[in-house]
Amino acid sequence: MINPLVNLFSYGCIGIGLLFWFWGTAFLPSRRSVLFKLHMLSIADTLGSMAILLGLLLKRPQEWPLLVLAIISLAIWNTVLGYVLAYCSTTEATHD
Amino acid sequence: MSWILIAMILALLIPIYEACKDENIWQKMLAFASIASKTAMISLFVSVLRDDWMLGAVAVIILSVGNAGLMLLAHVIKRVSQA
């Protein structure tokens, strides 16, 4: 009884992740500011990818070390990259 | 599962289009950052499909080391634009 439920939940997570991907990335070609797009991308790429990884984790629980490592490094490095891009792209006047 | 892979590749095309189109260096950096994490996710997804965990290890390495490279590049661009 559990297997169909786990399968359904894993496809649900992957579907939500894909939704975040398309929703956050759709703003990229628009004429908005760098920081706005960065915020949208951090939602899309970080949260969306983590939802997809959660779906994959449910599909392959025996590979949990690698997938948990991917979730952790995704969460840390995407967030830090977003901070560095925001810091470097804003004009010098606001920082020095 | 392959339709999910096709949808992921379609989502990858958007930042590739943005990276080609936009002239502003920071908009291009955003697009490259998005391409990097999306390609790593796609290769991780393919590794689950094929049950080939060498590919999965490569994807996790891309997720951590690839972003570090982009961070260094962002600082170099900032210094060059200040000079």
Backbone of each chain as nested JSON, in Angstrom:
{
  "chains": [
    {"id": "A", "residues": [
      {"number": 1, "name": "MET", "atoms": {"N": [0.834, -1.176, 0.0], "CA": [0.0, 0.0, 0.0], "C": [0.887, 1.251, 0.0]}},
      {"number": 2, "name": "ILE", "atoms": {"N": [2.09, 1.137, 0.64], "CA": [2.894, 2.344, 0.766], "C": [3.485, 2.731, -0.573]}},
      {"number": 3, "name": "ASN", "atoms": {"N": [3.947, 1.732, -1.395], "CA": [4.69, 2.076, -2.602], "C": [3.946, 3.041, -3.515]}},
      {"number": 4, "name": "PRO", "atoms": {"N": [2.663, 2.831, -3.88], "CA": [2.01, 3.822, -4.751], "C": [1.967, 5.202, -4.104]}},
      {"number": 5, "name": "LEU", "atoms": {"N": [1.784, 5.224, -2.774], "CA": [1.709, 6.514, -2.077], "C": [3.052, 7.232, -2.174]}},
      {"number": 6, "name": "VAL", "atoms": {"N": [4.156, 6.487, -1.944], "CA": [5.488, 7.113, -2.017], "C": [5.748, 7.589, -3.44]}},
      {"number": 7, "name": "ASN", "atoms": {"N": [5.337, 6.76, -4.416], "CA": [5.535, 7.138, -5.818], "C": [4.78, 8.423, -6.134]}},
      {"number": 8, "name": "LEU", "atoms": {"N": [3.544, 8.502, -5.647], "CA": [2.711, 9.679, -5.89], "C": [3.365, 10.907, -5.266]}},
      {"number": 9, "name": "PHE", "atoms": {"N": [3.851, 10.749, -4.029], "CA": [4.453, 11.884, -3.321], "C": [5.741, 12.307, -4.012]}},
      {"number": 10, "name": "SER", "atoms": {"N": [6.503, 11.328, -4.524], "CA": [7.773, 11.713, -5.177], "C": [7.482, 12.442, -6.473]}},
      {"number": 11, "name": "TYR", "atoms": {"N": [6.478, 11.981, -7.241], "CA": [6.148, 12.717, -8.47], "C": [5.585, 14.094, -8.129]}},
      {"number": 12, "name": "GLY", "atoms": {"N": [4.878, 14.183, -6.983], "CA": [4.355, 15.492, -6.571], "C": [5.479, 16.456, -6.284]}},
      {"number": 13, "name": "CYS", "atoms": {"N": [6.504, 15.959, -5.542], "CA": [7.651, 16.845, -5.239], "C": [8.352, 17.272, -6.518]}},
      {"number": 14, "name": "ILE", "atoms": {"N": [8.55, 16.316, -7.438], "CA": [9.249, 16.662, -8.683], "C": [8.416, 17.663, -9.473]}},
      {"number": 15, "name": "GLY", "atoms": {"N": [7.088, 17.473, -9.466], "CA": [6.216, 18.409, -10.186], "C": [6.291, 19.807, -9.606]}},
      {"number": 16, "name": "ILE", "atoms": {"N": [6.295, 19.893, -8.257], "CA": [6.393, 21.216, -7.61], "C": [7.732, 21.855, -7.942]}},
      {"number": 17, "name": "GLY", "atoms": {"N": [8.784, 21.032, -7.925], "CA": [10.106, 21.571, -8.263], "C": [10.138, 22.125, -9.662]}},
      {"number": 18, "name": "LEU", "atoms": {"N": [9.543, 21.386, -10.611], "CA": [9.518, 21.867, -12.003], "C": [8.722, 23.155, -12.117]}},
      {"number": 19, "name": "LEU", "atoms": {"N": [7.622, 23.229, -11.329], "CA": [6.801, 24.435, -11.343], "C": [7.62, 25.641, -10.904]}},
      {"number": 20, "name": "PHE", "atoms": {"N": [8.371, 25.441, -9.797], "CA": [9.236, 26.531, -9.31], "C": [10.265, 26.895, -10.379]}},
      {"number": 21, "name": "TRP", "atoms": {"N": [10.835, 25.871, -11.018], "CA": [11.843, 26.136, -12.056], "C": [11.294, 27.066, -13.119]}},
      {"number": 22, "name": "PHE", "atoms": {"N": [10.13, 26.686, -13.683], "CA": [9.577, 27.483, -14.786], "C": [9.124, 28.858, -14.287]}},
      {"number": 23, "name": "TRP", "atoms": {"N": [8.556, 28.872, -13.09], "CA": [8.015, 30.157, -12.596], "C": [9.163, 31.147, -12.337]}},
      {"number": 24, "name": "GLY", "atoms": {"N": [10.221, 30.678, -11.681], "CA": [11.319, 31.597, -11.37], "C": [12.12, 31.98, -12.594]}},
      {"number": 25, "name": "THR", "atoms": {"N": [12.272, 31.02, -13.522], "CA": [13.118, 31.312, -14.687], "C": [12.374, 32.135, -15.723]}},
      {"number": 26, "name": "ALA", "atoms": {"N": [11.047, 32.149, -15.679], "CA": [10.279, 32.906, -16.669], "C": [10.565, 34.392, -16.563]}},
      {"number": 27, "name": "PHE", "atoms": {"N": [11.011, 34.859, -15.38], "CA": [11.291, 36.288, -15.223], "C": [12.623, 36.678, -15.853]}},
      {"number": 28, "name": "LEU", "atoms": {"N": [13.463, 35.666, -16.167], "CA": [14.823, 35.982, -16.614], "C": [14.854, 36.849, -17.871]}},
      {"number": 29, "name": "PRO", "atoms": {"N": [14.091, 36.534, -18.937], "CA": [14.191, 37.388, -20.126], "C": [13.523, 38.749, -19.971]}},
      {"number": 30, "name": "SER", "atoms": {"N": [12.853, 39.01, -18.846], "CA": [12.092, 40.272, -18.723], "C": [13.061, 41.421, -18.461]}},
      {"number": 31, "name": "ARG", "atoms": {"N": [12.512, 42.659, -18.409], "CA": [13.343, 43.867, -18.29], "C": [13.522, 44.245, -16.824]}},
      {"number": 32, "name": "ARG", "atoms": {"N": [13.47, 43.312, -15.878], "CA": [13.51, 43.7, -14.458], "C": [14.945, 43.881, -14.007]}},
      {"number": 33, "name": "SER", "atoms": {"N": [15.112, 44.338, -12.755], "CA": [16.474, 44.606, -12.252], "C": [17.163, 43.296, -11.914]}},
      {"number": 34, "name": "VAL", "atoms": {"N": [18.508, 43.416, -11.719], "CA": [19.313, 42.224, -11.426], "C": [18.875, 41.61, -10.101]}},
      {"number": 35, "name": "LEU", "atoms": {"N": [18.621, 42.471, -9.108], "CA": [18.284, 41.932, -7.781], "C": [16.927, 41.239, -7.798]}},
      {"number": 36, "name": "PHE", "atoms": {"N": [15.986, 41.778, -8.573], "CA": [14.668, 41.121, -8.654], "C": [14.814, 39.746, -9.27]}},
      {"number": 37, "name": "LYS", "atoms": {"N": [15.579, 39.694, -10.375], "CA": [15.77, 38.399, -11.044], "C": [16.537, 37.444, -10.158]}},
      {"number": 38, "name": "LEU", "atoms": {"N": [17.489, 38.001, -9.383], "CA": [18.276, 37.142, -8.485], "C": [17.369, 36.515, -7.448]}},
      {"number": 39, "name": "HIS", "atoms": {"N": [16.444, 37.32, -6.94], "CA": [15.502, 36.782, -5.943], "C": [14.65, 35.675, -6.559]}},
      {"number": 40, "name": "MET", "atoms": {"N": [14.166, 35.919, -7.771], "CA": [13.327, 34.904, -8.428], "C": [14.131, 33.647, -8.697]}},
      {"number": 41, "name": "LEU", "atoms": {"N": [15.381, 33.829, -9.138], "CA": [16.214, 32.67, -9.446], "C": [16.553, 31.893, -8.196]}},
      {"number": 42, "name": "SER", "atoms": {"N": [16.736, 32.601, -7.068], "CA": [17.08, 31.834, -5.867], "C": [15.889, 30.974, -5.466]}},
      {"number": 43, "name": "ILE", "atoms": {"N": [14.674, 31.5, -5.713], "CA": [13.51, 30.654, -5.403], "C": [13.487, 29.464, -6.354]}},
      {"number": 44, "name": "ALA", "atoms": {"N": [13.638, 29.772, -7.638], "CA": [13.489, 28.718, -8.647], "C": [14.576, 27.673, -8.496]}},
      {"number": 45, "name": "ASP", "atoms": {"N": [15.851, 28.151, -8.506], "CA": [16.953, 27.183, -8.575], "C": [17.175, 26.51, -7.245]}},
      {"number": 46, "name": "THR", "atoms": {"N": [17.039, 27.245, -6.136], "CA": [17.347, 26.595, -4.856], "C": [16.16, 25.768, -4.376]}},
      {"number": 47, "name": "LEU", "atoms": {"N": [15.002, 26.404, -4.224], "CA": [13.847, 25.665, -3.676], "C": [13.349, 24.626, -4.669]}},
      {"number": 48, "name": "GLY", "atoms": {"N": [13.282, 25.018, -5.945], "CA": [12.794, 24.077, -6.946], "C": [13.684, 22.866, -7.05]}},
      {"number": 49, "name": "SER", "atoms": {"N": [14.998, 23.1, -7.064], "CA": [15.922, 21.965, -7.172], "C": [15.852, 21.1, -5.932]}},
      {"number": 50, "name": "MET", "atoms": {"N": [15.667, 21.727, -4.753], "CA": [15.587, 20.896, -3.55], "C": [14.312, 20.062, -3.549]}},
      {"number": 51, "name": "ALA", "atoms": {"N": [13.221, 20.586, -4.1], "CA": [11.986, 19.778, -4.189], "C": [12.196, 18.608, -5.14]}},
      {"number": 52, "name": "ILE", "atoms": {"N": [12.901, 18.876, -6.261], "CA": [13.166, 17.777, -7.201], "C": [14.042, 16.727, -6.533]}},
      {"number": 53, "name": "LEU", "atoms": {"N": [15.047, 17.194, -5.774], "CA": [15.937, 16.235, -5.101], "C": [15.176, 15.424, -4.06]}},
      {"number": 54, "name": "LEU", "atoms": {"N": [14.219, 16.055, -3.389], "CA": [13.404, 15.312, -2.408], "C": [12.597, 14.231, -3.127]}},
      {"number": 55, "name": "GLY", "atoms": {"N": [12.081, 14.565, -4.293], "CA": [11.359, 13.563, -5.078], "C": [12.262, 12.422, -5.485]}},
      {"number": 56, "name": "LEU", "atoms": {"N": [13.5, 12.738, -5.878], "CA": [14.443, 11.682, -6.267], "C": [14.821, 10.839, -5.057]}},
      {"number": 57, "name": "LEU", "atoms": {"N": [14.936, 11.498, -3.902], "CA": [15.293, 10.766, -2.672], "C": [14.218, 9.746, -2.335]}},
      {"number": 58, "name": "LEU", "atoms": {"N": [12.955, 10.113, -2.572], "CA": [11.871, 9.166, -2.29], "C": [11.894, 8.012, -3.283]}},
      {"number": 59, "name": "LYS", "atoms": {"N": [12.38, 8.313, -4.502], "CA": [12.417, 7.24, -5.507], "C": [13.555, 6.278, -5.247]}},
      {"number": 60, "name": "ARG", "atoms": {"N": [14.72, 6.815, -4.791], "CA": [15.9, 5.961, -4.576], "C": [16.378, 6.152, -3.126]}},
      {"number": 61, "name": "PRO", "atoms": {"N": [15.671, 5.627, -2.138], "CA": [16.107, 5.863, -0.752], "C": [17.456, 5.229, -0.436]}},
      {"number": 62, "name": "GLN", "atoms": {"N": [17.851, 4.202, -1.224], "CA": [19.135, 3.549, -0.859], "C": [20.318, 4.425, -1.234]}},
      {"number": 63, "name": "GLU", "atoms": {"N": [20.096, 5.464, -2.074], "CA": [21.203, 6.364, -2.437], "C": [21.149, 7.649, -1.613]}},
      {"number": 64, "name": "TRP", "atoms": {"N": [20.652, 7.536, -0.372], "CA": [20.443, 8.777, 0.379], "C": [21.738, 9.55, 0.662]}},
      {"number": 65, "name": "PRO", "atoms": {"N": [22.935, 8.924, 0.85], "CA": [24.096, 9.79, 1.139], "C": [24.369, 10.803, 0.039]}},
      {"number": 66, "name": "LEU", "atoms": {"N": [24.346, 10.329, -1.201], "CA": [24.69, 11.235, -2.304], "C": [23.618, 12.311, -2.468]}},
      {"number": 67, "name": "LEU", "atoms": {"N": [22.345, 11.915, -2.366], "CA": [21.28, 12.895, -2.604], "C": [21.184, 13.901, -1.459]}},
      {"number": 68, "name": "VAL", "atoms": {"N": [21.442, 13.453, -0.222], "CA": [21.437, 14.416, 0.899], "C": [22.612, 15.37, 0.764]}},
      {"number": 69, "name": "LEU", "atoms": {"N": [23.781, 14.84, 0.317], "CA": [24.931, 15.727, 0.081], "C": [24.591, 16.753, -0.99]}},
      {"number": 70, "name": "ALA", "atoms": {"N": [23.861, 16.333, -2.03], "CA": [23.485, 17.272, -3.098], "C": [22.549, 18.344, -2.546]}},
      {"number": 71, "name": "ILE", "atoms": {"N": [21.597, 17.942, -1.682], "CA": [20.663, 18.926, -1.118], "C": [21.414, 19.94, -0.267]}},
      {"number": 72, "name": "ILE", "atoms": {"N": [22.332, 19.443, 0.571], "CA": [23.068, 20.35, 1.465], "C": [23.955, 21.289, 0.666]}},
      {"number": 73, "name": "SER", "atoms": {"N": [24.702, 20.751, -0.311], "CA": [25.617, 21.642, -1.06], "C": [24.819, 22.589, -1.93]}},
      {"number": 74, "name": "LEU", "atoms": {"N": [23.658, 22.163, -2.415], "CA": [22.804, 23.064, -3.197], "C": [22.321, 24.211, -2.313]}},
      {"number": 75, "name": "ALA", "atoms": {"N": [21.858, 23.864, -1.112], "CA": [21.308, 24.902, -0.231], "C": [22.388, 25.9, 0.143]}},
      {"number": 76, "name": "ILE", "atoms": {"N": [23.577, 25.4, 0.461], "CA": [24.627, 26.317, 0.924], "C": [25.154, 27.143, -0.235]}},
      {"number": 77, "name": "TRP", "atoms": {"N": [25.591, 26.447, -1.304], "CA": [26.319, 27.175, -2.339], "C": [25.444, 28.071, -3.182]}},
      {"number": 78, "name": "ASN", "atoms": {"N": [24.178, 27.669, -3.441], "CA": [23.32, 28.561, -4.22], "C": [22.999, 29.818, -3.441]}},
      {"number": 79, "name": "THR", "atoms": {"N": [22.822, 29.651, -2.119], "CA": [22.525, 30.823, -1.303], "C": [23.724, 31.75, -1.244]}},
      {"number": 80, "name": "VAL", "atoms": {"N": [24.906, 31.183, -1.04], "CA": [26.107, 32.024, -0.948], "C": [26.39, 32.686, -2.298]}},
      {"number": 81, "name": "LEU", "atoms": {"N": [26.16, 31.942, -3.395], "CA": [26.375, 32.537, -4.717], "C": [25.413, 33.696, -4.937]}},
      {"number": 82, "name": "GLY", "atoms": {"N": [24.168, 33.528, -4.508], "CA": [23.213, 34.627, -4.646], "C": [23.661, 35.852, -3.874]}},
      {"number": 83, "name": "TYR", "atoms": {"N": [24.2, 35.637, -2.664], "CA": [24.684, 36.773, -1.869], "C": [25.857, 37.455, -2.562]}},
      {"number": 84, "name": "VAL", "atoms": {"N": [26.799, 36.663, -3.083], "CA": [27.981, 37.264, -3.717], "C": [27.57, 38.031, -4.961]}},
      {"number": 85, "name": "LEU", "atoms": {"N": [26.654, 37.454, -5.759], "CA": [26.214, 38.161, -6.971], "C": [25.508, 39.462, -6.599]}},
      {"number": 86, "name": "ALA", "atoms": {"N": [24.681, 39.423, -5.545], "CA": [23.977, 40.647, -5.136], "C": [24.98, 41.689, -4.667]}},
      {"number": 87, "name": "TYR", "atoms": {"N": [25.974, 41.25, -3.886], "CA": [26.958, 42.204, -3.35], "C": [27.758, 42.812, -4.5]}},
      {"number": 88, "name": "CYS", "atoms": {"N": [28.23, 41.95, -5.432], "CA": [29.118, 42.447, -6.495], "C": [28.367, 43.284, -7.517]}},
      {"number": 89, "name": "SER", "atoms": {"N": [27.085, 43.003, -7.733], "CA": [26.397, 43.694, -8.837], "C": [25.832, 45.037, -8.403]}},
      {"number": 90, "name": "THR", "atoms": {"N": [25.639, 45.242, -7.08], "CA": [25.086, 46.548, -6.694], "C": [26.202, 47.573, -6.82]}},
      {"number": 91, "name": "THR", "atoms": {"N": [25.8, 48.885, -7.091], "CA": [26.814, 49.897, -7.396], "C": [27.705, 50.12, -6.195]}},
      {"number": 92, "name": "GLU", "atoms": {"N": [28.951, 50.638, -6.412], "CA": [29.95, 50.819, -5.349], "C": [29.445, 51.839, -4.346]}},
      {"number": 93, "name": "ALA", "atoms": {"N": [28.675, 52.837, -4.76], "CA": [28.331, 53.934, -3.86], "C": [27.604, 53.407, -2.638]}},
      {"number": 94, "name": "THR", "atoms": {"N": [26.809, 52.34, -2.845], "CA": [26.015, 51.907, -1.678], "C": [26.888, 51.162, -0.683]}},
      {"number": 95, "name": "HIS", "atoms": {"N": [28.114, 50.784, -1.079], "CA": [28.871, 49.94, -0.131], "C": [30.028, 50.693, 0.505]}},
      {"number": 96, "name": "ASP", "atoms": {"N": [30.73, 51.569, -0.243], "CA": [31.962, 52.141, 0.379], "C": [31.683, 53.493, 1.007]}}
    ]},
    {"id": "B", "residues": [
      {"number": 1, "name": "MET", "atoms": {"N": [9.022, 9.195, -16.768], "CA": [10.083, 9.994, -16.196], "C": [10.802, 10.811, -17.276]}},
      {"number": 2, "name": "SER", "atoms": {"N": [10.761, 10.309, -18.511], "CA": [11.52, 11.04, -19.539], "C": [10.824, 12.352, -19.876]}},
      {"number": 3, "name": "TRP", "atoms": {"N": [9.489, 12.436, -19.674], "CA": [8.853, 13.729, -19.968], "C": [9.307, 14.773, -18.945]}},
      {"number": 4, "name": "ILE", "atoms": {"N": [9.646, 14.315, -17.706], "CA": [10.167, 15.264, -16.724], "C": [11.51, 15.784, -17.208]}},
      {"number": 5, "name": "LEU", "atoms": {"N": [12.332, 14.867, -17.762], "CA": [13.651, 15.273, -18.271], "C": [13.5, 16.277, -19.409]}},
      {"number": 6, "name": "ILE", "atoms": {"N": [12.526, 16.052, -20.289], "CA": [12.308, 16.991, -21.406], "C": [11.888, 18.345, -20.868]}},
      {"number": 7, "name": "ALA", "atoms": {"N": [11.026, 18.339, -19.829], "CA": [10.596, 19.621, -19.242], "C": [11.776, 20.33, -18.609]}},
      {"number": 8, "name": "MET", "atoms": {"N": [12.676, 19.575, -17.975], "CA": [13.847, 20.204, -17.356], "C": [14.742, 20.827, -18.412]}},
      {"number": 9, "name": "ILE", "atoms": {"N": [14.895, 20.133, -19.544], "CA": [15.744, 20.679, -20.609], "C": [15.104, 21.923, -21.195]}},
      {"number": 10, "name": "LEU", "atoms": {"N": [13.784, 21.928, -21.305], "CA": [13.103, 23.145, -21.783], "C": [13.348, 24.306, -20.817]}},
      {"number": 11, "name": "ALA", "atoms": {"N": [13.29, 24.007, -19.506], "CA": [13.54, 25.07, -18.526], "C": [14.974, 25.567, -18.623]}},
      {"number": 12, "name": "LEU", "atoms": {"N": [15.877, 24.689, -19.04], "CA": [17.292, 25.09, -19.185], "C": [17.475, 26.034, -20.367]}},
      {"number": 13, "name": "LEU", "atoms": {"N": [16.611, 25.931, -21.381], "CA": [16.785, 26.763, -22.572], "C": [16.56, 28.245, -22.275]}},
      {"number": 14, "name": "ILE", "atoms": {"N": [15.719, 28.547, -21.25], "CA": [15.409, 29.957, -20.979], "C": [16.654, 30.724, -20.559]}},
      {"number": 15, "name": "PRO", "atoms": {"N": [17.419, 30.24, -19.54], "CA": [18.638, 31.003, -19.214], "C": [19.677, 30.99, -20.324]}},
      {"number": 16, "name": "ILE", "atoms": {"N": [19.691, 29.948, -21.156], "CA": [20.653, 29.951, -22.279], "C": [20.282, 31.07, -23.242]}},
      {"number": 17, "name": "TYR", "atoms": {"N": [18.975, 31.235, -23.504], "CA": [18.512, 32.322, -24.386], "C": [18.857, 33.677, -23.775]}},
      {"number": 18, "name": "GLU", "atoms": {"N": [18.64, 33.791, -22.457], "CA": [18.927, 35.06, -21.779], "C": [20.406, 35.368, -21.827]}},
      {"number": 19, "name": "ALA", "atoms": {"N": [21.25, 34.357, -21.652], "CA": [22.706, 34.587, -21.651], "C": [23.165, 35.055, -23.031]}},
      {"number": 20, "name": "CYS", "atoms": {"N": [22.54, 34.554, -24.089], "CA": [22.94, 34.969, -25.438], "C": [22.431, 36.37, -25.734]}},
      {"number": 21, "name": "LYS", "atoms": {"N": [21.23, 36.707, -25.219], "CA": [20.563, 37.932, -25.645], "C": [21.119, 39.163, -24.923]}},
      {"number": 22, "name": "ASP", "atoms": {"N": [21.323, 39.022, -23.582], "CA": [21.517, 40.237, -22.782], "C": [22.954, 40.719, -22.849]}},
      {"number": 23, "name": "GLU", "atoms": {"N": [23.148, 42.054, -22.857], "CA": [24.5, 42.621, -22.924], "C": [25.077, 42.89, -21.542]}},
      {"number": 24, "name": "ASN", "atoms": {"N": [24.184, 43.184, -20.565], "CA": [24.663, 43.537, -19.229], "C": [25.372, 42.337, -18.603]}},
      {"number": 25, "name": "ILE", "atoms": {"N": [26.597, 42.584, -18.066], "CA": [27.409, 41.46, -17.58], "C": [26.735, 40.77, -16.393]}},
      {"number": 26, "name": "TRP", "atoms": {"N": [26.031, 41.526, -15.558], "CA": [25.441, 40.891, -14.365], "C": [24.216, 40.076, -14.733]}},
      {"number": 27, "name": "GLN", "atoms": {"N": [23.475, 40.512, -15.74], "CA": [22.357, 39.68, -16.202], "C": [22.911, 38.378, -16.794]}},
      {"number": 28, "name": "LYS", "atoms": {"N": [24.037, 38.49, -17.476], "CA": [24.665, 37.267, -18.042], "C": [25.131, 36.357, -16.909]}},
      {"number": 29, "name": "MET", "atoms": {"N": [25.695, 36.94, -15.849], "CA": [26.166, 36.115, -14.719], "C": [24.994, 35.394, -14.065]}},
      {"number": 30, "name": "LEU", "atoms": {"N": [23.861, 36.09, -13.962], "CA": [22.654, 35.436, -13.403], "C": [22.274, 34.246, -14.26]}},
      {"number": 31, "name": "ALA", "atoms": {"N": [22.301, 34.449, -15.577], "CA": [21.904, 33.364, -16.477], "C": [22.875, 32.198, -16.351]}},
      {"number": 32, "name": "PHE", "atoms": {"N": [24.174, 32.508, -16.238], "CA": [25.144, 31.416, -16.117], "C": [24.96, 30.667, -14.798]}},
      {"number": 33, "name": "ALA", "atoms": {"N": [24.677, 31.39, -13.731], "CA": [24.458, 30.719, -12.436], "C": [23.252, 29.789, -12.528]}},
      {"number": 34, "name": "SER", "atoms": {"N": [22.225, 30.258, -13.228], "CA": [21.031, 29.419, -13.368], "C": [21.315, 28.207, -14.238]}},
      {"number": 35, "name": "ILE", "atoms": {"N": [22.116, 28.42, -15.312], "CA": [22.465, 27.291, -16.175], "C": [23.262, 26.257, -15.389]}},
      {"number": 36, "name": "ALA", "atoms": {"N": [24.182, 26.745, -14.55], "CA": [25.043, 25.813, -13.801], "C": [24.22, 24.913, -12.9]}},
      {"number": 37, "name": "SER", "atoms": {"N": [23.311, 25.518, -12.108], "CA": [22.586, 24.65, -11.17], "C": [21.579, 23.784, -11.911]}},
      {"number": 38, "name": "LYS", "atoms": {"N": [21.035, 24.262, -13.011], "CA": [20.08, 23.421, -13.747], "C": [20.762, 22.238, -14.416]}},
      {"number": 39, "name": "THR", "atoms": {"N": [21.939, 22.465, -14.975], "CA": [22.616, 21.329, -15.615], "C": [23.029, 20.303, -14.576]}},
      {"number": 40, "name": "ALA", "atoms": {"N": [23.458, 20.791, -13.398], "CA": [23.824, 19.829, -12.343], "C": [22.605, 19.013, -11.935]}},
      {"number": 41, "name": "MET", "atoms": {"N": [21.454, 19.67, -11.847], "CA": [20.235, 18.937, -11.459], "C": [19.842, 17.939, -12.533]}},
      {"number": 42, "name": "ILE", "atoms": {"N": [19.997, 18.337, -13.815], "CA": [19.619, 17.422, -14.903], "C": [20.532, 16.199, -14.884]}},
      {"number": 43, "name": "SER", "atoms": {"N": [21.832, 16.416, -14.626], "CA": [22.722, 15.239, -14.621], "C": [22.436, 14.374, -13.4]}},
      {"number": 44, "name": "LEU", "atoms": {"N": [22.019, 14.982, -12.294], "CA": [21.652, 14.169, -11.126], "C": [20.392, 13.367, -11.431]}},
      {"number": 45, "name": "PHE", "atoms": {"N": [19.486, 13.97, -12.175], "CA": [18.237, 13.284, -12.522], "C": [18.52, 12.112, -13.446]}},
      {"number": 46, "name": "VAL", "atoms": {"N": [19.425, 12.346, -14.424], "CA": [19.779, 11.258, -15.353], "C": [20.481, 10.141, -14.591]}},
      {"number": 47, "name": "SER", "atoms": {"N": [21.272, 10.495, -13.594], "CA": [21.966, 9.44, -12.828], "C": [20.968, 8.595, -12.052]}},
      {"number": 48, "name": "VAL", "atoms": {"N": [19.855, 9.2, -11.607], "CA": [18.822, 8.392, -10.928], "C": [18.12, 7.502, -11.945]}},
      {"number": 49, "name": "LEU", "atoms": {"N": [17.851, 8.052, -13.14], "CA": [17.169, 7.263, -14.175], "C": [18.003, 6.049, -14.55]}},
      {"number": 50, "name": "ARG", "atoms": {"N": [19.308, 6.262, -14.72], "CA": [20.176, 5.179, -15.211], "C": [20.777, 4.352, -14.077]}},
      {"number": 51, "name": "ASP", "atoms": {"N": [20.548, 4.802, -12.827], "CA": [21.167, 4.118, -11.685], "C": [22.685, 4.09, -11.804]}},
      {"number": 52, "name": "ASP", "atoms": {"N": [23.236, 5.161, -12.34], "CA": [24.688, 5.249, -12.542], "C": [25.202, 6.324, -11.588]}},
      {"number": 53, "name": "TRP", "atoms": {"N": [25.829, 5.882, -10.487], "CA": [26.076, 6.865, -9.435], "C": [27.392, 7.61, -9.6]}},
      {"number": 54, "name": "MET", "atoms": {"N": [28.187, 7.203, -10.63], "CA": [29.363, 8.034, -10.954], "C": [28.889, 9.382, -11.491]}},
      {"number": 55, "name": "LEU", "atoms": {"N": [27.83, 9.329, -12.312], "CA": [27.258, 10.562, -12.866], "C": [26.697, 11.411, -11.727]}},
      {"number": 56, "name": "GLY", "atoms": {"N": [26.111, 10.758, -10.748], "CA": [25.561, 11.498, -9.605], "C": [26.649, 12.205, -8.829]}},
      {"number": 57, "name": "ALA", "atoms": {"N": [27.791, 11.531, -8.667], "CA": [28.91, 12.165, -7.944], "C": [29.402, 13.388, -8.705]}},
      {"number": 58, "name": "VAL", "atoms": {"N": [29.457, 13.287, -10.041], "CA": [29.902, 14.438, -10.848], "C": [28.927, 15.596, -10.651]}},
      {"number": 59, "name": "ALA", "atoms": {"N": [27.624, 15.274, -10.621], "CA": [26.629, 16.35, -10.473], "C": [26.781, 17.05, -9.136]}},
      {"number": 60, "name": "VAL", "atoms": {"N": [27.067, 16.287, -8.076], "CA": [27.218, 16.925, -6.759], "C": [28.472, 17.777, -6.733]}},
      {"number": 61, "name": "ILE", "atoms": {"N": [29.529, 17.322, -7.418], "CA": [30.759, 18.134, -7.478], "C": [30.483, 19.435, -8.23]}},
      {"number": 62, "name": "ILE", "atoms": {"N": [29.7, 19.357, -9.324], "CA": [29.359, 20.577, -10.069], "C": [28.595, 21.529, -9.163]}},
      {"number": 63, "name": "LEU", "atoms": {"N": [27.657, 20.972, -8.367], "CA": [26.843, 21.823, -7.502], "C": [27.704, 22.585, -6.518]}},
      {"number": 64, "name": "SER", "atoms": {"N": [28.775, 21.964, -6.02], "CA": [29.528, 22.696, -4.99], "C": [30.673, 23.475, -5.595]}},
      {"number": 65, "name": "VAL", "atoms": {"N": [31.486, 22.875, -6.459], "CA": [32.675, 23.572, -6.952], "C": [32.312, 24.552, -8.052]}},
      {"number": 66, "name": "GLY", "atoms": {"N": [31.308, 24.261, -8.844], "CA": [30.965, 25.139, -9.957], "C": [30.563, 26.519, -9.468]}},
      {"number": 67, "name": "ASN", "atoms": {"N": [29.776, 26.56, -8.4], "CA": [29.348, 27.857, -7.886], "C": [30.522, 28.648, -7.333]}},
      {"number": 68, "name": "ALA", "atoms": {"N": [31.495, 27.956, -6.758], "CA": [32.661, 28.675, -6.228], "C": [33.363, 29.419, -7.363]}},
      {"number": 69, "name": "GLY", "atoms": {"N": [33.434, 28.777, -8.54], "CA": [34.081, 29.443, -9.676], "C": [33.333, 30.703, -10.067]}},
      {"number": 70, "name": "LEU", "atoms": {"N": [31.99, 30.617, -10.048], "CA": [31.189, 31.799, -10.427], "C": [31.379, 32.922, -9.42]}},
      {"number": 71, "name": "MET", "atoms": {"N": [31.547, 32.558, -8.164], "CA": [31.751, 33.6, -7.144], "C": [33.054, 34.339, -7.4]}},
      {"number": 72, "name": "LEU", "atoms": {"N": [34.11, 33.578, -7.7], "CA": [35.403, 34.23, -7.977], "C": [35.271, 35.142, -9.189]}},
      {"number": 73, "name": "LEU", "atoms": {"N": [34.561, 34.66, -10.2], "CA": [34.393, 35.467, -11.417], "C": [33.639, 36.753, -11.095]}},
      {"number": 74, "name": "ALA", "atoms": {"N": [32.653, 36.683, -10.22], "CA": [31.89, 37.889, -9.858], "C": [32.804, 38.903, -9.19]}},
      {"number": 75, "name": "HIS", "atoms": {"N": [33.698, 38.429, -8.323], "CA": [34.6, 39.381, -7.652], "C": [35.591, 39.986, -8.648]}},
      {"number": 76, "name": "VAL", "atoms": {"N": [36.046, 39.173, -9.603], "CA": [36.991, 39.7, -10.603], "C": [36.298, 40.769, -11.44]}},
      {"number": 77, "name": "ILE", "atoms": {"N": [35.048, 40.515, -11.826], "CA": [34.32, 41.504, -12.645], "C": [34.118, 42.783, -11.856]}},
      {"number": 78, "name": "LYS", "atoms": {"N": [33.832, 42.626, -10.555], "CA": [33.622, 43.823, -9.729], "C": [34.901, 44.64, -9.668]}},
      {"number": 79, "name": "ARG", "atoms": {"N": [36.067, 43.955, -9.46], "CA": [37.343, 44.701, -9.373], "C": [37.655, 45.362, -10.702]}},
      {"number": 80, "name": "VAL", "atoms": {"N": [37.426, 44.659, -11.805], "CA": [37.738, 45.227, -13.13], "C": [36.873, 46.459, -13.368]}},
      {"number": 81, "name": "SER", "atoms": {"N": [35.59, 46.383, -12.957], "CA": [34.71, 47.542, -13.22], "C": [35.065, 48.695, -12.302]}},
      {"number": 82, "name": "GLN", "atoms": {"N": [35.687, 48.408, -11.142], "CA": [36.077, 49.52, -10.249], "C": [37.299, 50.238, -10.8]}},
      {"number": 83, "name": "ALA", "atoms": {"N": [38.199, 49.448, -11.452], "CA": [39.504, 50.024, -11.878], "C": [39.293, 51.059, -12.977]}}
    ]}
  ]
}
